Amino acid sequence: MNDNLLNNRILFCDDEIHIVRALEYKFSAAGFEVVTANNGEDAWEKVLEYRPAILITDYQMPLLNGYELVERIRGHEEHADLPVLMLTAKGFELARNAICGELGVLALIPKPFSPRELLLMVQDVLSGNSPSLEGMLRSAT
C-alpha cells in the first residue's frame, strides 16, 4: 500500500508568510497536518524529521532554492520519491524540462494561484488520480 495514502502530512515551503498562512489555513481545514518552512534548508530538515506525504515549495527562496531542495531530496534514497509541486513567481521563467523531467516535479504552478485548486490537486496526487493536476498544467502553459 502507498504510504502517502496513510499520511496526511503536507510540507509548505515559501518565504512569503501570507502564502504559507493562507495554505496552512486551507489545508488544515481540509484535514491535513500542515508543516511549514520559510527557506530551503529548514524545509530539508523538516522533510527528514516529519516525512511528509507531499511537498509544495517555492522556487525562489533563501539559503537553498526550490531546485536545490528537490535535487537534495531526489539524492536521498529514503525520500527520493516524495511528490513535489513547485510554485513560481509569475513571469519568472523556469526550464520546465529540467524541473519536471529531470527532478520529477509534478507541476510548476505560477503565482498567483487558487488555494482551492491546489488543494484539489494535492488530494488527487495523494489518491493516485491526477485530473485536476492535468487541468492546472494545461492552464499554466
N, C-alpha and C positions, 0 to 999 in steps of 0.2 A: 504494500500500500504506500502511496505517496505521502511522505511525512508532511508536506505542505498542506495537505487536506486536514491534518490534525492540528496544525499550528496556525493560530490566527494572529501571530505577531508580525507587525509591519514596521519597518525602519524608514523614517523620512530623514533625508539629509539635505538641508538648504541653509544658506547663511542669511536668508531673508525671513526674519522671525514671523512676519504676518502670514507668509505662505505656510510655514510649519504649523502655526497655531490653527489656521483655517482647516488644514488637512487633519490635524490631530483631533479637532472637534468633530469633523465629518466622519472620520473613520472610527473613532471611539463610539459615537452614536450608533454606528452600524455593527458594533460588537467586536471590533478589532482591539487587540492590545497594541498600543502605539508606543514606539521608542523613537526618540528624536536625537539628531546630532546637528551641529551648526558648522562643521568642517569635515573634510575627508578623513583626517586622522582619527577624530572622535568616532566617525561612522565605522571605520575599520575596527576599532576597539569594541564597538557595540555589536558588530557582526559576530566577532569571536565570542563575546560574552552572552548575547541574547539569542543567537541563532534564529534570525527572523525568517519568515516564510517568503518574504519578498522585500526588495529594497527599491525605494524611489529616491533618486538622488539628482541634485542639480549638477550641471556640468561645471559651471564656474563657481569654485569655492576656494577658500583659503586653505593653506597647508598641504592639501592633496586634492587635486581636482577630480571631477567625476570619472574621467577616463582613467586616471592613475588608480583611483579607488577600485574600479571594476577590474582593471588589469591585475591588481594585487589579489582580489577575490578569486579571479579565474586561475591564478597561480597557486592557490591554496587548496589542496586536494579535498579537504573536508567541506569547503564552501563553494567549490568551483561551479556547481550547478544552480546557485542561487539566482532566481529570476530577478531581473533588473529592468526598471523603467527609468529613463533619463529625461530630465527637464532641461530645456534650453531657452535662453533669452530670445525673444522674437528678433529676427534679423541677425542673430549670431549663427553663422553657417558652420555646420559640422560635417565632416565626411561621414555620411550615413553608412557607407560600406564598411568603413573602419570601425565605427561604433557598434553597429548592429551585426555586421557579418563577422568581423574578427573577434570582437569581445562578447558576442552573443547577447547584446542588449535587445530586449524585446521591442522597444519603441523609443523614438525620440519625440518628446512632447513639447511643443512650443508654448511658452508663456505669452499671454495669459491662457489658462485652460479652465475647464469646468471641473470643480471638485466632484460633482455628481458623476460625470462621465469617467473620471479617473477611478472612482470607487467601483463603478460597473466593470471597468477594465480589470482592476485588481481581482474582483470576485470571479471574473471569467478566467483569468490566468490561473488562479489557485484551484479552480474547479476543473481545469483541463480543457475548458472551452475558450474560444477567443473571438466571438463575433464582434464585441464592442472594441476590442483591440484592433481588428481589421478595419472597422469603420473609422476609428480615430487615426489610424495610419493613413488611410486614404485622405482624410481631411487635412492632415498635416503636410502632405506633399504638394 
